[in-house]
């Protein structure tokens, strides 16, 4: 540690002068004694003593300077070690938070809690590649337009392929860091620093965080894939019967609390056995797959699509009254009937019969609602197929709803 500064030089000079004055008589006697020795011995002592004294003070000065430099270096090394320890602690905390969850919701929480401290800014975003699309996982992405812009940057970053992907790409909007697992990019972490520049240390720790995040994102994708495979029908992409029952039960209970309508559609492909018998089961699989695609095109993302069994399907429409469910069913019926399924160079026309039911206010009995929709479905078959019928208990309800809707219009 430095004791004296430049502002103390005048004080030191004054102190030295005072000491010389105080000890002037002693110094004079010492010099006289040295001159006597010189005369008696013929040696030149005074210049030598002056030289030695100067060399001694210069040596002391150099040693003190070196000691102060070592002390400052040690202090800087200590601060650097403390800084690196803090960085490592942040990374460990981030890794532990990521390791505690296997879904994207948990990853979002970990990013929100830890990544701003690691990146040194909250102006950041994380995009995850979902097939050909980009999903905004977390960060400063507001709205679909922003997601498309960031996706454009992500595409620039990953354009050269995983094996040639640069460590980062500077853009006027952000600095991007690829999330790479096993040589394949799964997403991009974007950081927009305050001054537009990241120093080497900050860049290094963000790259380490990106590596941890990439592994977590890949695990979440694999977990979702395994989960989807366990609850989805591979042929149609619809949920399985068991999973659908659980979802319907939860939706009925939610509807009872919020006092919102819930409708159910059950439909069955007409004469499907004849398709299998005439064209073979591969053709039947193609028909089922095409129906799954039609459902995905017509229905909302929030609507539950279920393959109930064989060629029978179930659709849950949350927050939808019967008159709305009837429009959805009619649209889906036309899409199936009017768009032939291509097979062996020709178009195979398929139709379906539909039954509708609405949950009664406060009703939470899943099987009762399904049974009413099933009864309406059998009425549709009895009435000539390729039509939509409503459960008898709800026919008056939909009539009243339609009448009131037309009167308001």
ROKE-227376 format. One record per residue (C-alpha): x, y, z. Coordinates in steps of 0.001 Angstrom, whole numbers, padded with zeros to 6 digits, always signed. Last residue first. Layout:
N
XYZ;...
***
This chain:
409
-078228-009560-034574;-079620-009582-031037;-082718-011466-032188;-080607-013951-034168;-078438-014705-031126;-081493-015062-028859;-083106-017520-031260;-079867-019481-031636;-079381-019714-027873;-083003-020779-027350;-082726-023463-030016;-079364-024562-028588;-080938-024999-025178;-084021-026754-026520;-081821-029346-028219;-079630-029817-025134;-081311-032821-023517;-081900-034338-026975;-078204-034375-027828;-077522-032497-031055;-077215-034031-034535;-074805-033285-037369;-074944-035020-040752;-073010-037430-042973;-075179-040363-041835;-078781-041223-042959;-080858-040233-039940;-079958-043409-038023;-076287-042477-038215;-077008-038958-036929;-079119-040446-034115;-076152-042660-033230;-073986-039543-032922;-076563-037848-030669;-076406-040874-028352;-072601-040621-028318;-072741-036913-027436;-075057-037759-024513;-072739-040567-023367;-069717-038274-023539;-071418-035768-021238;-072396-038494-018767;-068937-040063-018856;-067267-036785-017907;-069447-036094-014866;-068455-032563-013802;-071748-030719-014391;-072029-027250-012810;-074231-025917-015596;-074947-028800-018013;-072121-029840-020300;-073017-029447-023948;-073550-032290-026374;-073005-032797-030090;-073100-035869-032361;-071486-036024-035784;-071557-038462-038695;-068599-038677-041091;-067984-038831-044836;-065130-040164-046965;-064464-039641-050664;-061395-041446-052034;-059560-039499-054715;-057653-041508-057283;-054045-042287-058146;-053641-045105-055651;-055033-043023-052782;-055706-039296-052461;-058269-038533-049714;-061214-036592-051104;-061854-033068-049785;-065595-032349-049797;-066697-034852-047161;-063989-034253-044555;-063943-030461-044879;-067749-030406-044991;-068036-032347-041704;-065392-030124-040073;-067326-026988-040990;-070607-028517-039796;-069002-029543-036496;-067559-026072-035924;-070896-024417-036680;-072652-026850-034291;-070066-026102-031577;-070872-022402-031836;-074607-023072-031440;-073799-025427-028560;-071832-022952-026478;-068006-022754-026607;-065757-021830-023672;-063759-025035-024168;-064486-027161-027255;-063631-030825-026639;-063411-033017-029754;-063820-036807-029814;-063061-039191-032671;-064260-042641-033737;-062506-044551-036527;-060889-047045-034146;-061191-045547-030659;-061520-042124-029060;-058942-040445-031257;-058859-037135-029413;-058604-033471-030413;-058827-031026-027499;-059540-027474-028640;-057023-024856-027437;-055144-024909-030760;-058371-024130-032528;-060026-026585-034890;-060273-026542-038681;-056713-027241-039821;-055829-029653-037006;-059060-031541-037525;-058396-031833-041266;-054924-033202-040514;-056328-035876-038206;-058891-036787-040874;-056057-037221-043396;-054231-039583-041006;-057383-041640-040537;-057848-041884-044320;-054196-042860-044875;-054527-045552-042201;-057593-046933-043977;-055629-047004-047210;-052950-049017-045481;-055691-051268-044091;-056786-052421-047496;-058736-050865-050356;-062019-052778-050361;-062149-054287-046865;-060501-051323-045171;-062769-048813-046913;-065836-050980-046235;-064942-050980-042530;-064991-047172-042606;-068667-047146-043583;-069133-043610-042195;-066319-042112-040121;-067477-041426-036547;-067961-038160-034735;-068161-037002-031140;-068285-033288-030422;-068298-031888-026872;-069265-028450-025664;-068169-026427-022625;-069916-023259-021478;-068368-020864-018911;-069401-020480-015261;-065791-019870-014171;-065760-022444-011367;-067950-024961-013226;-065921-024426-016401;-062705-025238-014544;-064231-028459-013240;-065402-029399-016724;-061957-028606-018156;-060166-030822-015617;-062471-033765-016387;-062102-033184-020129;-058299-033210-019789;-058294-036476-017809;-060662-038157-020272;-058513-036951-023192;-055393-038512-021681;-057099-041893-021455;-058519-041697-024985;-055280-040819-026705;-054540-037361-028039;-054695-036696-031759;-051674-036765-034105;-053626-039045-036462;-051259-042010-036892;-048994-041531-033860;-051871-041286-031392;-050799-038959-028643;-050432-039444-024887;-047163-041409-024644;-045661-039907-027794;-046414-036447-026472;-044610-037222-023208;-041568-038628-024995;-041431-035615-027302;-041915-033204-024414;-039062-034854-022501;-036840-034779-025583;-037559-031094-026113;-036974-030353-022421;-033661-032231-022528;-032604-030251-025612;-033498-026982-023887;-031505-027976-020780;-028447-028915-022838;-028601-025619-024742;-029027-023612-021536;-025824-025002-020042;-023883-024188-023235;-025474-020730-023394;-024370-020070-019795;-020778-020912-020752;-021004-018590-023782;-022424-015888-021530;-019465-016334-019155;-016959-015909-021975;-018676-012871-023495;-018654-011141-020124;-014945-011844-019679;-014077-010678-023195;-015999-007417-023018;-019424-007121-024621;-020229-004093-026768;-023531-002417-027739;-023270+000154-024966;-026164-001245-022915;-025680-004823-024012;-028224-006553-026316;-028018-010281-025693;-029503-013016-027908;-029504-016718-027010;-030187-018933-030020;-031806-022329-030447;-031404-026089-030890;-028249-025999-033018;-026722-029385-033768;-023078-030322-033098;-024024-032558-030174;-025894-029753-028468;-025613-026164-029697;-027361-023060-028364;-025956-020335-030611;-024943-016972-029090;-026335-013817-030706;-025280-010221-030112;-028213-007846-030420;-030142-005306-032473;-027491-003866-034752;-026215-007415-035186;-023042-009050-033925;-022790-012785-034568;-021358-015191-032046;-019225-018300-031747;-019445-018860-035461;-021408-021877-036756;-019247-023942-039096;-020099-027432-037771;-023655-026337-036983;-024442-025124-040498;-023556-021868-042276;-027024-020401-041819;-027079-020712-038009;-026420-017091-037143;-028342-015709-040088;-031305-017938-039205;-031200-016675-035635;-031232-013094-036887;-034331-013844-038982;-035909-015564-035986;-035280-012397-034010;-037233-010444-036583;-040005-013060-036777;-040291-013104-032985;-040508-009321-033011;-043423-009457-035439;-045195-012114-033370;-045369-009935-030287;-042929-008694-027694;-039611-010499-027620;-037409-009204-024779;-036825-012457-022939;-038036-016025-022864;-038857-019094-024950;-039842-017321-028160;-040540-020264-030476;-038925-020385-033909;-040463-022459-036685;-039147-025089-039113;-039149-027861-036503;-039363-026138-033155;-036161-024095-032874;-035865-022296-029552;-035425-018546-029240;-034022-016922-026105;-034089-013177-025593;-032032-010426-023977;-032342-006887-022663;-032189-007785-018966;-028531-006817-018816;-025256-008014-017264;-025499-011332-019098;-024958-013403-015943;-027136-011202-013748;-029872-011130-016425;-029607-014955-016812;-030462-015956-013252;-034086-015380-012249;-035730-014879-015631;-033754-017677-017284;-034520-020112-014451;-038245-019284-014600;-038316-019743-018385;-036497-023085-018038;-039129-024267-015580;-041903-023365-018046;-039985-025061-020862;-040102-028460-019186;-037570-030732-017504;-036970-028754-014347;-034505-028863-011429;-031462-029031-013700;-032065-025553-015086;-032069-024059-011572;-028908-025995-010716;-027180-024787-013874;-028132-021183-013200;-026904-021419-009602;-023638-022979-010787;-023239-020240-013401;-023888-017515-010818;-021396-019111-008405;-018831-019378-011191;-019253-015689-011987;-018942-014785-008293;-015806-016935-008009;-014406-015266-011126;-014961-011853-009555;-013411-012953-006255;-010392-014323-008117;-010097-011080-010084;-010321-009060-006877;-007643-011218-005276;-005436-010965-008356;-005849-007180-008331;-004895-007080-004642;-001892-009327-005274;-000800-007097-008133;-001175-004020-005903;+000897-005674-003154;+003521-006768-005668;+003737-003219-007021;+004015-001864-003460;+006807-004328-002734;+008568-003374-005945;+008373+000331-005077;+009636-000342-001568;+012561-002290-002994;+013336+000396-005528;+013265+003119-002856;+015421+001094-000516;+017958+000517-003286;+017951+004231-004164;+018495+005081-000479;+021406+002667-000236;+022943+003786-003539;+022791+007405-002416;+024438+006524+000907;+027092+004451-000849;+027860+007277-003253;+028026+009853-000460;+030246+007552+001575;+032529+007027-001414;+032695+010746-002072;+033616+011306+001592;+036149+008506+001983;+038974+009355-000414;+041941+007470+001170;+045405+008931+001893;+045473+007305+005297;+046193+010230+007624;+044697+012958+005443;+041629+010830+004608;+041151+009880+008262;+041227+013536+009231;+038707+014299+006420;+036340+011628+007779;+036499+013097+011282;+035754+016533+009854;+032769+015060+007997;+031457+013431+011150;+031951+016651+013113;+029947+018528+010470;+027206+015898+010497;+026923+016211+014262;+026766+019997+014005;+024180+019836+011221;+021904+017382+013082;+019043+019803+013599;+019632+021589+010293;+019804+018313+008333;+016670+017104+010099;+014859+020314+009199;+015885+019961+005555;+014568+016394+005469;+011261+017432+007019;+010880+020271+004530;+011592+017911+001627;+009071+015364+002978;+006401+018045+003357;+007010+019286-000176;+006823+015726-001528;+003491+014922+000196;+001271+015900-002729;+003121+013360-004834;+001889+010538-002624;+003228+008871+000500;+002068+005640+002139;+001369+003460-000933;+000000+000000+000000;
***
